[in-house]
C-alpha cells in the first residue's frame, strides 16, 4: 500500500493463498464423512444474500440517512431473507446449519462468544487503522507495524487459555476473555486528543490477550460438542460465526464512526479529503479546521468503542447464564450419534 495503492493490500494475499492450496494438495491426507449429503444451495444463497443486504444497509445508513427509503428497504430485504433462511433450515432434509446442533448450549453459546468477540475486535481494528493514519498521521507501513502488538497479544492469550481449559473447563476462560476485552474497550472509549499511540498500544495488548482466550476456549467448546463424524460442520460453525461477526463489526463500528464524526461539522471520517479541503484555507482557520476534524473523529471512535464494550459485556452475561460449567472440557461427542440428535 505504501508503494502502490490500497488495492495492493488485497493482491498481497494471493501468493500465500496459492502456496497454501498447493501445500494442502500435496501434504494433507484426504478424508471424507461416512455419509454425505447434497449441498443445501437455497440456504447458502439465502444466508449470503441476507447478510449482504444487512451490511449494505448498515454501511449506507450514515450517508443516506437512517430513514432513507433505500436503507429501510435494505433492512426489510435482510429481514425477509433471514426469515426465509430460518424457514428453509427448519424444513430441509439436510439443512446447511442443523437447528438441533445450534440448540446445544455449548455450540450455540460458544459460537455467540466467538461472533461477538470478532464483532468487537475486527471492527476496532478497522477504526484504529483509520485513527493511526488519519489522526496520528502515520503512513500505511508505519500504521501496519503499530498494529502488530495485537497479533502478539492474541498468541499470548491463546497459549494462556490451554492450561485454563485443562484445569477449569471452557466457561472460565471464555468469561475471563470477554471480561478482559470489555475492559479494553472501556479504556479505548476514554481516548482524547492527547492520548496518542500508547493508548492504542495498551488497548491492543489487553484486547488481544482477552480475544486469544475467547478464540481458543470457544473453538475447543464448539469442536468438543460436535459429533466426530461431523467435525467439518463444527469447524464451519466456528469459522463462519467469526467471519459474520467480523463483517458486521466493521460495518456497524464504521457506521457509528461515520455518523458520530460527521455530526460535528466540518469533520469527515475521510482524513485525506479533510486535509485536501483544509489546504485551501488560510491560517489559523486551517489549523482549527483540522483540529475540529480530529476531535470529531475521536468522538466517533469512542462511540464505537462504547458500543463494542456493551456488546461484549452482554455476551459475557449470556455465557455466564446459559453455558454449562464442567470441571474440564467434555470429550468429543461419539460419531455414532443419530443425525436427528445433531
N, C-alpha and C positions, 0 to 999 in steps of 0.2 A: 504493500500500500504506500509506503514511503517513496518508492521509486516509480510506481505506475499509477494505480487508482484503487478505490475501494473494491472494485471488481476482482482485483488480484487476490484478495483475501479468500474468495470462493475458489478460484482456479488453483490456489496453493494446496487445496485439499485433494485434488485429483491424483497426483503422483502417489502419495501414501495409500490412497484407496486402491489404486491399481496394484500396488505391491501387496496389500493385504489380501486382495482377491486371488492373485496368483499364488501366494503363500498358502492360503486356505485350500485351494485346489490341489496343491502338491503335498501338503502335510497333514491336514485334518482328515481323520478317517470318516467315511460315510456312515450315517446312522439313520434309521427310519423307525417310525412308530409301528407297532404290530398291526394297528388298524388305522387306515387313512380315510379321510372324508373329503368331499368336494369343498372347494373354497366357497365361502358364503359371500359371493360377489355383491349382491344387493346391500348387505350390511357394510361391506367395505366402502361402497360408493356413498351410502347414506351418512356414515360416520365422517368420512373425509369432507363431504360437501357441507355438513352441518358445522364442522369446525372452521372451514373456510369462510362460511357466511358470518359466523360469530366473530372471528378475528377481524374480518374486513369491517364489520360494524363498529367494533371497539376502536380500531385504529382511526376510522373516519369520523368518529363522534366529535372529537375536539374541534376539527377543522370545519366540518359541515354543520355542526350543531347537534346536540343530543336529541332534539325533536324534529330534525330534518326527515322528510318523507323517506328518502332512500336509506337513511340509517335505521329508522324504525322498521322499514321493510326488511333490512338485513337481519335484525333481531328476530322478527317474525319468521322469516325463512329458516333461520337457525333452529328456532324452537320447533317448527313443524317437522323439519328433517330429523331432529333429535328424537322427537316423539315417534316418528316412523321407524327410526333405527331401533328404539326400545320395543316397539310392537313386533318388528321383524325378528329381533333377538328372542322374543318370548315364544314365537310360533315356529321358528326354523328348526328343521330336524337336526342339523349340525350347525348351530349358531357360531359365529365368529368369536363371540365372547359369552361362554355359558353363564347364565344368570346364577345358577347354583354355586359356581365356583366363587364368584364375587361376593355371594352372601356369606361365605365363610369369614368370620371376623378377622382371622389372621391375614387372609388375602385382601379383603376389602379395606381394612384399616391400614395395613402396611402400604397398599397401593395409594391410598389417600395421603399418607405421610410423605411418600416419595413425590407425588404430584405437587403437594403444597410446598415442599422444600425446593423443588425445581422452580415453581412459580416465583418464589421469593428470590432465590439466588440468581437465576439466569436473568430475571427482569432487572435486578440490581446491577448485574454485570454490564448490561446494555446501558443503563443510566450512568454508571460510573465511568464507562468509556467516553461518553459524551462530556462528562464533567472534567475528566483528565485533559481532554483535548480542547474543550471549549472554554472552561473557566480557568483551569490551571495552565493552559496554553502549552501542553506537551504535544510533540508530534506523534504520529501513529506508532513509530518504533519505540519512542520513549514511553508512551502510554501502555503499549503492549508489555514492555518489560516490567512496568509497575503493577500489572495485574497477575504476574507470576506467583506472588505470595499466596494467592487464593488456591492455586493448584497444590502448592506445598502443604498448606493447612488442610486441604481435603485429604491428602495422602496420610497426614498425621492422624486425622480423625478416623479414617478408615482402619488404620493399624490399631488405634486405641479401642475400637469397637470389638475387635476379635476376642480379647480376654474378657471383656464385659459380657459378651454373648455366652461364652463358655461358663461363666460363673453365675450370671444373673438372668439369662434368657434374653429375649428380644425387646421386651417392653421398656426396661430401664434405659438402655442406650438410645432408643427412639425418642423417649420423652426427654432425656437429657440433651440430645442433639437438637430437638425442636426448641427447647428452652434456651440453649446457647445461641441458636440462630435468631430467636426473638430478641434476646438481649443485644445482639449485634445490630439489628435493625433499629432498636430503640436508640442506641448510641448514634447510628447514622442519621436518625431524624433530628439530632441536635446540631448538625452541620451548619456553620455560618460562614460568612465571607472571609474570616481569618483562620479557618480550620486547616486548610492546606492538605498536602498529601499524607502526613502522619495520621490524620483522622481516617482517611480511606484505607491506609495500611492496617490500622487496628481493626477496622471492620472486616477486611479480608481475612485476617488471621483468625478472628473469633468466629465469623460466619462460616468460613471454610472448614474449620475444625468441627463445628456442630453439624454441618451438612455431611461431612465424612461419616460421622456416627450414624446419622439417619440413613444414608445411602447403603452402608454395609448391613446394618441391622434390618432395614426394610427389605432388602434383596434376599437376605437369609430367610426372613419370615415368609415371604411370598413363595420362594422355592421349596421350603420345607413343608408348606401346606398344600403344595401341588402334587398330584399323583406322579410317580416316577415316569410312567409311560406318556405323560403329558407335560414333560419338562419344557418342551419348546413353547407351549402355551403359557406356562408360568414365566418364562423368560420374556415372552412377548408382552405380557401384562406389566412386568417390571420395567421394560424399556419404554413401552408406549405411554404409560402413565407419566413417566419423567418428561417425555417429549411433548406431550399435551400440556403438562404443567409449565414447561419452559416456554412453549409457544404463547400460551395465554399470559404468562408472566411478562414477557417482553411487550405484548400488545397492551395489557392493562397498565403496567407501570409507565410505558412510553406514552400512553394516552393521558394518564394522570400528570405526567411531567409536562406534556404539551398544554393541557388545559390549565394547569396551575400557573405555568410560566407566562403564557400568553394572556392571562387575566390581569397582568400588570404591565401595561404598555410603557415603553416601546419594546419590551422584550420579545424574543423569539427563541425557540429551542434550537434553531439552526444558527450556531455562532458564526460560521463563515459569512452568512448573509448579513448578520448584525454588524460584523466588522466592516464589510463592504459598504454598508449603508452609513456607518459611522465615519468612514474616511472622507466623506463629503461635508462633514460638519466641522465648524471651527472649534478651537479650544476656547474655554474649558467645557463647551457643550458636548464635544465628542467623548471626553473622559466620563462625564456624568451619564451620558447615554449608555456607554459600555458597563459602567458600574451598576446602573439600573437593570441592565440585561442580565448581568451575573447574579444579582440579588434575586431576580425573578426566577432564574434557572434553579438556584439553590432552594427557593421556596417550593418549586415543583419537585425537586429531588427529595426533599424532606417529606413532602406529602406522600410520594410514592413509597418511601421507606416506612412511613407510619402505617400505610395500608398493608404492606408486606408483613410488618410486625403483628398486626391484627390477624392476618390470615394464618401465620404460623402458631400464634397463641391459640386460636380457635382449633387448629389441627391437633395441637397438644392436648387440649381439653377433650376432644373426641377420642383420641388414642387412650388417654387415661380412663375414660368411661367405658369404652367398648372393646378394647384389645385385651383379651385374657392374659393373665400373667402365668408364666411357668418358670420353674427353677432353672431350666435350661431349654434351649431350642428343641422343638419337637422333631423326631425323626421324620423323614420324608414319608408321605402317605403311600402305602403299598400300591404296586402297579395293578393289582388285580381288582381294584375297586370298580364297581359298576359305573358306567358312563353317566347314568342318571343321577348318581351321587356327586358327580363332578360339576 
